[in-house]
Amino acid sequence: MARVETNTRRIIMRLRAEGWQRIGGGKHEIYGHPGLPHLFVVLSRQKEQSPGVARATARTAGWI
């Protein structure tokens, strides 16, 4: 299994570089992509994401 990025700042930088936009959130940040209207990425505001959340984010964003 490939290692996925767990650093929240790096994940957000990559999401923004690929066109994802922050669309809201309180305790979590929610990102959506204009070209993919029903897909959302939800990240907690911690410095590191758990491996499961990081893997789910990568899958949703199409990285794996």
Beta strands, then each sheet from edge to edge (+ up, - down):
strand 1: 21-24
strand 2: 28-33
strand 3: 36-44
sheet 1: 1+ 2- 3+
end
